[in-house]
Amino acid sequence: MAFATVNSFGASDPAGGFLQESSQEESLEVATCRDANGNTVLAVAKGLVTKTTTIKGKGTYALNQISRNNDIGGSIVLTSGKTTESAEDFPDYEFTYTSYRSN
């Protein structure tokens, strides 16, 4: 459940939690060749694009409610999760998912 419209980018927000923030980033490594003067003369994208999606929120959740797919082939995979609790506020949670695709 979200306080407002928050894009979870296909990751599951746990029931019982309140999604507050999400972000997504894609990265692509580039292989380069330099000449004798140190100038880049060739740049070629490597074949793997890594997409990292992070969702953050407040509330409680059950671990079995978190989407975690162990199939790397193009699927989104839970790669980290943390929760922070204090006596003064609701628990905070943050989950990071990673997916890979060919370039």
ZALOLO-759423 format. One record per atom (N, C-alpha, C): residue in three letters; atom name; x, y, z. Coordinates in steps of 0.05 Angstrom, whole numbers, always signed. Atoms other than C-alpha are relative to their C-alpha. Layout:
<nodes>
<'ALA' 'CA' <X Y Z>>
...
</nodes>
This chain:
<nodes>
<'MET' 'N' <+17 -23 +0>>
<'MET' 'CA' <+0 +0 +0>>
<'MET' 'C' <+18 +25 +0>>
<'ALA' 'N' <-15 -24 +2>>
<'ALA' 'CA' <+27 +69 -17>>
<'ALA' 'C' <-16 +24 +11>>
<'PHE' 'N' <+13 -25 -9>>
<'PHE' 'CA' <+12 +137 +14>>
<'PHE' 'C' <-11 +15 -23>>
<'ALA' 'N' <+8 -13 +25>>
<'ALA' 'CA' <+8 +166 -56>>
<'ALA' 'C' <+8 -19 -22>>
<'THR' 'N' <-9 +17 +22>>
<'THR' 'CA' <+23 +140 -125>>
<'THR' 'C' <+30 -2 -1>>
<'VAL' 'N' <-28 +5 +0>>
<'VAL' 'CA' <+92 +110 -120>>
<'VAL' 'C' <+5 -24 -19>>
<'ASN' 'N' <-6 +22 +19>>
<'ASN' 'CA' <+120 +67 -177>>
<'ASN' 'C' <+19 -20 +13>>
<'SER' 'N' <-18 +20 -12>>
<'SER' 'CA' <+148 +2 -150>>
<'SER' 'C' <+16 -15 -22>>
<'PHE' 'N' <-15 +11 +23>>
<'PHE' 'CA' <+176 -16 -220>>
<'PHE' 'C' <-1 -31 -1>>
<'GLY' 'N' <+4 +29 +2>>
<'GLY' 'CA' <+148 -87 -216>>
<'GLY' 'C' <+7 -16 +24>>
<'ALA' 'N' <-7 +13 -25>>
<'ALA' 'CA' <+174 -103 -147>>
<'ALA' 'C' <-24 +0 +18>>
<'SER' 'N' <+23 +1 -18>>
<'SER' 'CA' <+123 -124 -95>>
<'SER' 'C' <+4 +15 +25>>
<'ASP' 'N' <+0 -14 -25>>
<'ASP' 'CA' <+109 -77 -38>>
<'ASP' 'C' <-14 -19 +20>>
<'PRO' 'N' <+12 +19 -19>>
<'PRO' 'CA' <+95 -120 +24>>
<'PRO' 'C' <-26 +10 +12>>
<'ALA' 'N' <+25 -6 -13>>
<'ALA' 'CA' <+25 -122 +51>>
<'ALA' 'C' <+6 +7 +29>>
<'GLY' 'N' <-5 -8 -28>>
<'GLY' 'CA' <+23 -88 +119>>
<'GLY' 'C' <+20 +23 +1>>
<'GLY' 'N' <-18 -22 +2>>
<'GLY' 'CA' <+75 -38 +96>>
<'GLY' 'C' <-12 +23 -16>>
<'PHE' 'N' <+10 -23 +15>>
<'PHE' 'CA' <+66 +31 +67>>
<'PHE' 'C' <+24 +11 -16>>
<'LEU' 'N' <-22 -9 +19>>
<'LEU' 'CA' <+110 +46 +6>>
<'LEU' 'C' <+1 +30 +0>>
<'GLN' 'N' <-3 -29 -1>>
<'GLN' 'CA' <+139 +116 +11>>
<'GLN' 'C' <+19 +10 -22>>
<'GLU' 'N' <-20 -10 +18>>
<'GLU' 'CA' <+196 +119 -39>>
<'GLU' 'C' <+10 -24 -18>>
<'SER' 'N' <-11 +20 +18>>
<'SER' 'CA' <+223 +81 -99>>
<'SER' 'C' <+20 +13 -19>>
<'SER' 'N' <-19 -10 +20>>
<'SER' 'CA' <+281 +89 -147>>
<'SER' 'C' <+9 -24 -18>>
<'GLN' 'N' <-10 +20 +19>>
<'GLN' 'CA' <+309 +52 -207>>
<'GLN' 'C' <+24 +12 -15>>
<'GLU' 'N' <-24 -9 +14>>
<'GLU' 'CA' <+377 +56 -240>>
<'GLU' 'C' <+10 -23 -18>>
<'GLU' 'N' <-12 +19 +19>>
<'GLU' 'CA' <+407 +21 -301>>
<'GLU' 'C' <+29 +7 -5>>
<'SER' 'N' <-28 -5 +6>>
<'SER' 'CA' <+481 +13 -314>>
<'SER' 'C' <+9 -19 -21>>
<'LEU' 'N' <-12 +15 +22>>
<'LEU' 'CA' <+521 -12 -373>>
<'LEU' 'C' <+30 +6 +0>>
<'GLU' 'N' <-29 -4 +0>>
<'GLU' 'CA' <+596 -23 -372>>
<'GLU' 'C' <+9 +4 -29>>
<'VAL' 'N' <-11 -5 +27>>
<'VAL' 'CA' <+637 +2 -431>>
<'VAL' 'C' <+29 -7 +0>>
<'ALA' 'N' <-28 +8 +4>>
<'ALA' 'CA' <+702 -29 -455>>
<'ALA' 'C' <+12 +21 -19>>
<'THR' 'N' <-13 -21 +16>>
<'THR' 'CA' <+751 +22 -483>>
<'THR' 'C' <+28 -8 -9>>
<'CYS' 'N' <-27 +3 +9>>
<'CYS' 'CA' <+816 +22 -523>>
<'CYS' 'C' <+12 +28 -3>>
<'ARG' 'N' <-14 -26 +2>>
<'ARG' 'CA' <+866 +79 -519>>
<'ARG' 'C' <+24 -2 -18>>
<'ASP' 'N' <-24 -1 +17>>
<'ASP' 'CA' <+920 +101 -566>>
<'ASP' 'C' <+24 +7 +17>>
<'ALA' 'N' <-25 -6 -14>>
<'ALA' 'CA' <+992 +117 -547>>
<'ALA' 'C' <-1 +26 +15>>
<'ASN' 'N' <+3 -26 -14>>
<'ASN' 'CA' <+971 +188 -526>>
<'ASN' 'C' <-20 -1 +22>>
<'GLY' 'N' <+20 +3 -22>>
<'GLY' 'CA' <+918 +162 -478>>
<'GLY' 'C' <-28 +8 -8>>
<'ASN' 'N' <+26 -7 +10>>
<'ASN' 'CA' <+860 +183 -522>>
<'ASN' 'C' <-17 -25 -6>>
<'THR' 'N' <+18 +23 +6>>
<'THR' 'CA' <+801 +135 -526>>
<'THR' 'C' <-6 +0 -30>>
<'VAL' 'N' <+5 +3 +28>>
<'VAL' 'CA' <+796 +110 -597>>
<'VAL' 'C' <-22 -19 -7>>
<'LEU' 'N' <+22 +20 +4>>
<'LEU' 'CA' <+745 +55 -588>>
<'LEU' 'C' <-14 -4 +26>>
<'ALA' 'N' <+16 +5 -23>>
<'ALA' 'CA' <+688 +47 -539>>
<'ALA' 'C' <-23 -18 -9>>
<'VAL' 'N' <+20 +20 +7>>
<'VAL' 'CA' <+643 -14 -541>>
<'VAL' 'C' <-15 -7 +25>>
<'ALA' 'N' <+16 +8 -23>>
<'ALA' 'CA' <+585 -29 -494>>
<'ALA' 'C' <+2 -30 +4>>
<'LYS' 'N' <+0 +29 -7>>
<'LYS' 'CA' <+591 -95 -458>>
<'LYS' 'C' <-28 -10 -2>>
<'GLY' 'N' <+25 +12 +7>>
<'GLY' 'CA' <+534 -143 -466>>
<'GLY' 'C' <-21 -2 +22>>
<'LEU' 'N' <+19 +4 -22>>
<'LEU' 'CA' <+500 -139 -397>>
<'LEU' 'C' <-9 +26 +12>>
<'VAL' 'N' <+11 -24 -13>>
<'VAL' 'CA' <+454 -85 -371>>
<'VAL' 'C' <-11 -8 +28>>
<'THR' 'N' <+9 +6 -28>>
<'THR' 'CA' <+443 -85 -295>>
<'THR' 'C' <-19 +22 +8>>
<'LYS' 'N' <+20 -19 -10>>
<'LYS' 'CA' <+380 -53 -268>>
<'LYS' 'C' <-4 -5 +30>>
<'THR' 'N' <+3 +2 -29>>
<'THR' 'CA' <+375 -39 -193>>
<'THR' 'C' <-25 +16 +7>>
<'THR' 'N' <+25 -13 -9>>
<'THR' 'CA' <+307 -23 -162>>
<'THR' 'C' <-1 +0 +30>>
<'THR' 'N' <+1 -2 -30>>
<'THR' 'CA' <+299 +1 -90>>
<'THR' 'C' <-27 +11 +8>>
<'ILE' 'N' <+25 -10 -11>>
<'ILE' 'CA' <+234 +9 -52>>
<'ILE' 'C' <+4 +4 +30>>
<'LYS' 'N' <-2 -7 -28>>
<'LYS' 'CA' <+229 +41 +17>>
<'LYS' 'C' <-28 +6 +11>>
<'GLY' 'N' <+26 -6 -13>>
<'GLY' 'CA' <+171 +47 +66>>
<'GLY' 'C' <+1 -4 +30>>
<'LYS' 'N' <+3 +3 -29>>
<'LYS' 'CA' <+145 +41 +136>>
<'LYS' 'C' <-21 -22 +5>>
<'GLY' 'N' <+19 +20 -7>>
<'GLY' 'CA' <+107 -14 +171>>
<'GLY' 'C' <+13 -27 +4>>
<'THR' 'N' <-10 +27 -4>>
<'THR' 'CA' <+113 -88 +184>>
<'THR' 'C' <-6 -16 -25>>
<'TYR' 'N' <+4 +17 +23>>
<'TYR' 'CA' <+116 -144 +134>>
<'TYR' 'C' <+8 -28 +8>>
<'ALA' 'N' <-9 +28 -4>>
<'ALA' 'CA' <+124 -219 +131>>
<'ALA' 'C' <+18 -6 -23>>
<'LEU' 'N' <-20 +6 +20>>
<'LEU' 'CA' <+185 -244 +93>>
<'LEU' 'C' <-12 -15 -24>>
<'ASN' 'N' <+11 +15 +22>>
<'ASN' 'CA' <+142 -291 +51>>
<'ASN' 'C' <-17 +18 -18>>
<'GLN' 'N' <+15 -19 +17>>
<'GLN' 'CA' <+105 -229 +23>>
<'GLN' 'C' <+18 +14 -20>>
<'ILE' 'N' <-19 -14 +16>>
<'ILE' 'CA' <+169 -203 -10>>
<'ILE' 'C' <+5 -17 -25>>
<'SER' 'N' <-6 +14 +24>>
<'SER' 'CA' <+178 -221 -83>>
<'SER' 'C' <+30 -5 -2>>
<'ARG' 'N' <-28 +7 +3>>
<'ARG' 'CA' <+243 -259 -90>>
<'ARG' 'C' <+2 -23 -20>>
<'ASN' 'N' <-1 +20 +22>>
<'ASN' 'CA' <+256 -296 -155>>
<'ASN' 'C' <+29 -8 -3>>
<'ASN' 'N' <-27 +9 +2>>
<'ASN' 'CA' <+318 -339 -158>>
<'ASN' 'C' <+9 -5 -29>>
<'ASP' 'N' <-7 +4 +28>>
<'ASP' 'CA' <+317 -343 -234>>
<'ASP' 'C' <+12 +26 -11>>
<'ILE' 'N' <-14 -24 +8>>
<'ILE' 'CA' <+369 -293 -259>>
<'ILE' 'C' <-8 +9 -28>>
<'GLY' 'N' <+5 -6 +28>>
<'GLY' 'CA' <+347 -297 -332>>
<'GLY' 'C' <-21 +21 -5>>
<'GLY' 'N' <+18 -22 +6>>
<'GLY' 'CA' <+314 -229 -340>>
<'GLY' 'C' <-20 +6 +22>>
<'SER' 'N' <+19 -5 -21>>
<'SER' 'CA' <+274 -234 -276>>
<'SER' 'C' <+12 +19 +21>>
<'ILE' 'N' <-9 -17 -22>>
<'ILE' 'CA' <+277 -186 -218>>
<'ILE' 'C' <+6 -18 +24>>
<'VAL' 'N' <-9 +17 -21>>
<'VAL' 'CA' <+315 -217 -159>>
<'VAL' 'C' <+5 +18 +25>>
<'LEU' 'N' <-6 -14 -25>>
<'LEU' 'CA' <+315 -194 -86>>
<'LEU' 'C' <+29 -4 +7>>
<'THR' 'N' <-28 +2 -6>>
<'THR' 'CA' <+388 -178 -71>>
<'THR' 'C' <+7 +10 +28>>
<'SER' 'N' <-5 -8 -27>>
<'SER' 'CA' <+383 -143 -4>>
<'SER' 'C' <-25 +11 +13>>
<'GLY' 'N' <+23 -10 -15>>
<'GLY' 'CA' <+334 -123 +50>>
<'GLY' 'C' <+9 +8 +27>>
<'LYS' 'N' <-6 -8 -27>>
<'LYS' 'CA' <+338 -86 +115>>
<'LYS' 'C' <-24 +13 +13>>
<'THR' 'N' <+21 -14 -16>>
<'THR' 'CA' <+292 -61 +169>>
<'THR' 'C' <+13 +14 +24>>
<'THR' 'N' <-9 -16 -22>>
<'THR' 'CA' <+303 -9 +222>>
<'THR' 'C' <-23 +6 +18>>
<'GLU' 'N' <+22 -5 -19>>
<'GLU' 'CA' <+261 -4 +285>>
<'GLU' 'C' <+10 +18 +22>>
<'SER' 'N' <-6 -16 -23>>
<'SER' 'CA' <+259 +47 +340>>
<'SER' 'C' <-26 +2 +17>>
<'ALA' 'N' <+23 -3 -18>>
<'ALA' 'CA' <+214 +60 +400>>
<'ALA' 'C' <-17 +25 -6>>
<'GLU' 'N' <+13 -25 +5>>
<'GLU' 'CA' <+195 +128 +372>>
<'GLU' 'C' <-16 +1 -26>>
<'ASP' 'N' <+13 -2 +26>>
<'ASP' 'CA' <+168 +111 +303>>
<'ASP' 'C' <-6 -28 -10>>
<'PHE' 'N' <+5 +26 +13>>
<'PHE' 'CA' <+142 +55 +258>>
<'PHE' 'C' <+25 -11 -12>>
<'PRO' 'N' <-24 +11 +12>>
<'PRO' 'CA' <+193 +7 +230>>
<'PRO' 'C' <+3 +9 -29>>
<'ASP' 'N' <-6 -6 +27>>
<'ASP' 'CA' <+227 +27 +165>>
<'ASP' 'C' <+11 -25 -14>>
<'TYR' 'N' <-12 +23 +15>>
<'TYR' 'CA' <+243 -23 +110>>
<'TYR' 'C' <+11 +11 -26>>
<'GLU' 'N' <-12 -6 +26>>
<'GLU' 'CA' <+285 -21 +47>>
<'GLU' 'C' <+7 -26 -13>>
<'PHE' 'N' <-6 +23 +15>>
<'PHE' 'CA' <+289 -74 -6>>
<'PHE' 'C' <+13 +8 -27>>
<'THR' 'N' <-14 -5 +26>>
<'THR' 'CA' <+336 -75 -66>>
<'THR' 'C' <-2 -25 -17>>
<'TYR' 'N' <+3 +21 +20>>
<'TYR' 'CA' <+322 -117 -127>>
<'TYR' 'C' <+19 +5 -23>>
<'THR' 'N' <-17 -3 +23>>
<'THR' 'CA' <+368 -130 -186>>
<'THR' 'C' <-10 -18 -23>>
<'SER' 'N' <+7 +16 +23>>
<'SER' 'CA' <+353 -153 -256>>
<'SER' 'C' <+21 +4 -21>>
<'TYR' 'N' <-20 -1 +21>>
<'TYR' 'CA' <+398 -167 -316>>
<'TYR' 'C' <-13 -6 -26>>
<'ARG' 'N' <+9 +5 +27>>
<'ARG' 'CA' <+386 -165 -390>>
<'ARG' 'C' <+23 +4 -19>>
<'SER' 'N' <-21 -4 +19>>
<'SER' 'CA' <+429 -170 -451>>
<'SER' 'C' <-4 +26 -15>>
<'ASN' 'N' <+1 -26 +14>>
<'ASN' 'CA' <+446 -106 -488>>
<'ASN' 'C' <-8 -3 -29>>
</nodes>
